[in-house]
Amino acid sequence: MLMIIILKLGLEVKDLTVRDKVFQAAEQLVKTTSCDSVTFAEIARAADVHWTAVRRHFGSKERMRAWFKERQPVFDANHADTKSRVLEAAAQVFSAHGYTNSSLDKVAEHAGLSKGAVYWHFASKQDLFLAILERSYEQQLRLLPGQMQQILSSEDPMFSLVGWLESQFTCLQSGDEQSKLFLEFLVSGREQEIGERLQLLHRNLMTDIGVFLQQMQSRGYLAADVDSYSLALMLDALLKGVLVEWIMDPRPDTLQKLIQTISRILWNGIAAKP
């Protein structure tokens, strides 16, 4: 889904080796992701490579996180502000226990903070999870233009689109639970205020993506007779559908064929006609 797996992270890279892509992506993630929570899959999505390539170049998860720690003292517990510590701890707690079985008490314990410190920043578990989503969306929107520009300006856009979609779903094959967590949150009972905030967040994300797609139309990359906002909604719906299919039948070969089929049909429908 666009809001979780758009991209969640990518770089505008050309003619780089796989190693270069991996470490350039890691350098970017150092600025936004804690050494304790970064994953192979997250770097893979940013570098547009398979998660096993990240593991190969770092050697192990421990070595990867040590590499991050050397470069980001801001995330050290003695330097990070309380809210950042809560968000980082919450991401790990949600990933380990699922949304339903997580609690603010567990987050406080994991962060090494008092319950009062957590409740000072977040009124409920829903409020906290929504804050994590908001931060993720901000990262996605910063990186999406570079990703799409690279796809649309390549010699074979459809092939590049297939590669980009496959990179977004490395999180599924490598065991990353972020996308499943979102679905769990989506179907859980929500307070009216949280539901309204989630709705507004989604609308803003779709609007921003629609504006970007409209810019691509004006530059001749996409068909001009397609409504850009509706296209953003369709892309989001397609990605959500792929996630659901994977949960129901997690076979990598099926996922790859599905992505290739979606890419071919999608590109034939939205590409600018010569």
C-alpha positions in Angstrom: 0.0 0.0 0.0 1.2 3.5 -0.8 1.0 4.7 2.8 3.1 1.8 4.2 5.1 0.4 1.3 5.5 3.0 -1.4 7.9 3.4 -0.9 8.5 3.7 2.1 12.4 4.6 1.2 14.5 5.1 -2.0 17.3 7.0 -3.6 17.9 8.6 -7.0 20.8 6.5 -8.1 22.3 5.8 -11.5 25.1 3.5 -12.6 25.9 2.4 -9.1 27.0 -1.0 -7.9 24.8 -2.9 -5.5 27.2 -2.1 -2.7 27.1 1.6 -3.5 23.3 1.5 -3.5 23.2 -0.3 -0.1 25.5 2.1 1.6 24.1 5.2 0.1 20.7 4.1 1.3 22.1 3.3 4.8 23.7 6.8 5.0 20.2 8.3 4.3 18.5 6.1 6.9 21.1 7.0 9.6 19.3 10.4 9.7 15.8 9.0 10.4 16.0 5.5 11.8 17.4 4.2 15.1 20.3 1.7 15.1 18.2 -0.5 17.3 15.2 -0.7 14.9 16.7 -0.6 11.4 16.2 -3.8 9.4 17.7 -5.4 6.2 14.3 -4.9 4.5 14.2 -1.2 5.3 17.6 -0.6 3.7 16.7 -2.8 0.8 13.6 -0.8 0.0 15.7 2.4 0.2 18.4 1.0 -2.1 15.9 -0.8 -4.5 17.7 -4.1 -4.0 16.8 -7.4 -2.5 17.2 -7.7 1.3 19.7 -10.5 0.9 22.0 -8.1 -0.8 22.0 -5.9 2.3 22.8 -8.8 4.5 25.6 -9.9 2.2 27.3 -6.5 2.4 26.9 -5.9 6.1 27.5 -9.5 7.1 25.0 -9.7 9.9 22.3 -7.7 11.7 24.6 -7.0 14.6 27.3 -5.6 12.3 24.7 -3.5 10.5 23.4 -2.0 13.7 26.9 -1.3 15.0 27.6 0.5 11.7 24.5 2.7 12.3 25.4 3.3 16.0 28.8 4.7 15.1 27.1 7.3 12.8 24.1 8.4 14.8 24.9 9.4 18.4 21.6 11.4 18.2 19.7 8.2 18.8 21.7 7.2 21.8 19.4 7.1 24.9 21.5 9.8 26.6 20.9 12.2 23.8 17.6 11.5 22.2 14.6 13.4 23.3 11.9 11.6 25.2 9.3 11.6 22.4 11.8 10.2 19.9 12.7 7.4 22.4 9.0 6.6 22.8 8.5 6.4 19.0 11.5 4.2 18.5 10.6 1.9 21.4 7.0 1.7 20.1 8.0 0.6 16.6 10.0 -2.3 18.2 7.2 -3.2 20.6 4.5 -3.2 17.9 6.8 -5.3 15.6 7.5 -7.8 18.3 4.0 -8.2 19.8 1.6 -7.0 17.1 -0.7 -4.1 17.5 -3.4 -5.9 19.6 -1.0 -7.3 22.1 1.1 -4.1 22.6 0.4 -1.5 25.2 1.8 1.9 26.3 3.1 0.1 29.5 5.2 -2.2 27.3 6.5 0.7 25.3 7.5 2.6 28.5 9.3 -0.5 29.8 11.1 -1.0 26.5 12.1 2.7 26.3 13.3 2.7 29.9 10.9 5.5 30.8 8.2 6.0 33.3 4.6 5.4 32.2 3.9 9.0 32.9 6.6 10.1 30.4 4.9 8.0 27.7 1.4 9.2 28.5 2.6 12.8 28.5 3.2 12.6 24.8 0.6 10.1 23.7 -2.9 9.7 25.1 -3.5 6.1 23.9 -2.0 3.3 21.9 -3.9 4.4 18.9 -2.5 7.9 19.2 1.0 6.5 19.4 0.6 4.2 16.4 -0.8 7.0 14.3 2.2 9.1 15.2 4.4 6.3 13.8 2.4 6.3 10.6 2.7 10.1 10.3 6.4 9.9 10.5 6.5 7.1 7.9 4.3 9.1 5.5 6.7 12.1 5.8 9.6 9.9 4.8 7.7 8.3 1.9 6.7 11.7 0.5 10.3 13.0 0.6 11.6 10.0 -1.3 8.7 9.3 -3.8 9.6 12.0 -6.4 13.1 10.6 -6.9 11.8 7.0 -7.1 9.1 7.9 -9.7 11.4 10.1 -11.7 13.9 7.3 -12.0 11.2 4.9 -13.2 9.5 7.1 -15.7 12.8 8.4 -17.3 14.4 5.0 -17.6 14.8 3.3 -21.0 12.2 0.6 -20.0 9.8 2.2 -17.5 7.7 -1.0 -17.2 10.7 -3.1 -16.3 11.8 -0.4 -13.8 8.2 -0.3 -12.4 8.3 -4.1 -11.8 11.7 -3.8 -10.0 10.4 -0.9 -7.8 7.2 -2.8 -6.8 9.3 -5.9 -6.0 11.6 -3.9 -3.8 8.6 -2.5 -1.9 7.5 -6.0 -1.1 10.8 -7.3 0.2 9.4 -6.5 3.6 6.9 -9.4 3.1 9.5 -12.0 2.1 12.0 -11.0 4.8 9.5 -11.1 7.6 9.0 -7.4 8.2 5.7 -6.9 10.0 5.1 -3.2 9.3 2.5 -3.6 6.6 0.6 -6.3 8.5 0.6 -4.1 11.6 -1.1 -1.4 9.6 -3.9 -3.8 8.5 -4.3 -4.9 12.1 -4.6 -1.3 13.2 -7.0 -0.5 10.4 -9.5 -3.2 11.4 -9.2 -2.6 15.2 -11.8 -0.5 17.0 -10.9 3.2 17.0 -12.0 6.3 18.8 -13.8 8.7 16.6 -11.0 11.3 16.9 -8.4 8.7 15.9 -10.5 7.6 12.9 -10.9 11.2 11.7 -7.1 11.8 12.0 -6.4 8.6 10.1 -8.8 9.6 7.4 -7.3 13.1 7.1 -3.8 11.6 7.0 -4.8 9.3 4.2 -6.5 12.1 2.2 -3.4 14.3 2.5 -1.1 11.5 1.4 -3.3 10.8 -1.7 -3.6 14.5 -2.5 0.2 15.0 -2.3 0.8 11.9 -4.5 -1.9 13.1 -6.9 -0.2 16.5 -7.2 3.1 14.7 -8.0 1.4 12.5 -10.6 -0.1 15.6 -12.2 3.3 17.0 -12.5 4.4 13.9 -14.3 1.5 14.3 -16.7 2.5 17.8 -17.5 6.0 16.6 -18.3 4.6 14.0 -20.8 5.4 10.9 -18.7 1.9 9.9 -18.0 -1.4 10.0 -20.0 -3.0 13.4 -19.6 -6.6 12.1 -19.7 -6.3 10.2 -16.4 -7.4 11.9 -13.1 -4.3 12.1 -11.0 -6.1 11.9 -7.6 -8.0 8.8 -8.8 -4.8 7.3 -10.1 -3.2 7.8 -6.6 -6.2 6.0 -5.0 -6.0 3.2 -7.5 -2.3 2.6 -6.9 -3.0 2.5 -3.1 -5.9 0.1 -3.6 -3.7 -2.2 -5.8 -0.9 -2.3 -3.2 -3.3 -3.0 -0.4 -4.7 -5.9 -2.5 -1.3 -7.3 -3.1 -0.6 -7.3 0.7 -3.9 -9.1 1.4 -3.1 -11.7 -1.3 0.3 -12.3 0.3 -1.2 -12.8 3.7 -3.6 -15.3 2.4 -1.2 -17.2 0.2 2.5 -16.2 0.9 4.3 -17.8 -2.1 7.1 -15.7 -3.5 6.6 -17.0 -7.1 2.9 -16.0 -7.0 3.8 -12.6 -5.7 6.4 -12.0 -8.4 3.9 -13.0 -11.2 1.2 -10.8 -9.7 3.5 -7.8 -9.5 4.6 -8.3 -13.2 1.0 -8.6 -14.3 0.0 -5.5 -12.4 2.9 -3.5 -13.8 2.2 -4.5 -17.4 -1.5 -3.6 -17.2 -0.9 -0.5 -15.2 1.8 0.9 -17.4 -0.2 0.2 -20.6 -3.1 2.1 -19.1 -1.3 5.2 -17.7 1.7 5.7 -20.0 1.6 8.7 -22.3 0.8 7.7 -25.8 3.4 8.7 -28.5 
